[in-house]
C-alpha cells in the first residue's frame, strides 16, 4: 500500500484571488518564493502524475512539495 501526498505552496485560484490582489501579501509571497511567483494549478500536474504513475510504485510515506522552493527557505 502507498500513502503519499502533494504539498502545494501558494497557488493562485479563484479562492486565493483576494490574497493575490493584496499587494503587501502578494509581494511577500513573490519575494519569499525562490521561483518568484505564485503557483498555478497546472504546476501541480507533473507531481501528481508522478505519484499516480508506475514510476512511484516504490515510493510511500512521502510528501512531494510543489511550492516554488518556499519550504527550502523557511
N, C-alpha and C positions, 0 to 999 in steps of 0.2 A: 504494500500500500504506500502511496505517495501523498505527502502533505506539504505543499509549497504555497507561497504567497507572492503577490505582486505588491510592492510598496511604492505607490506613486508619490511624487513630490507635489508641488503646487501646480495644478492643472487648470488651464483656462476653460471654463464651461459656462453654461448659462447660469448655474447656481453661484459660481465664483465671480461672475461679472462685476458685482459691486466692489469686490476686493481688487480686481484687476484695474478698475477705473479709479480707485482711491490712489491718488498719486504718491502719497507717502508710503503706503503699504506696498503698492506695485513696484515702486523704486527699490524698496528694501528687498523684495523677492528677487528682482533682477540683479541687484548688487551682491546678494548673498549666494546666488546660484552660479557656479562656475560656467555653466552654459550661457549665462547672461540673459535668460528669458524665462517666461512662464512655459510650462509644458503644454502640449496639445494632446488631445485624446489619442490621436494617431501615433504619438510617441510611445504609447503603451503596447501597441500591437506586436512589435517584434519580441518583446519579453514574454508576452502572453503566448504567442505562437511557439516560442522555445519551450515553455513549461508544459504545454499540452502535446508536444511532439515526441517522437521516439528518441530524439537526441537527449531528452531529460529523463529517460527511463530509469536511470540510476541516481537521480537527484531527488532527495527528500529532506524535509525539515529545513528548507531554505526560504529566505525572503529575498526576492530579486528587486532591488531598489531601482526605480526608473524615475530619477529625481534631478537630472541635470547635474549631478555631482554634489548636491546640497549636503547629504549626510557625510561627505568627506571633509567638510569644513565646519561642522558643528562641534 
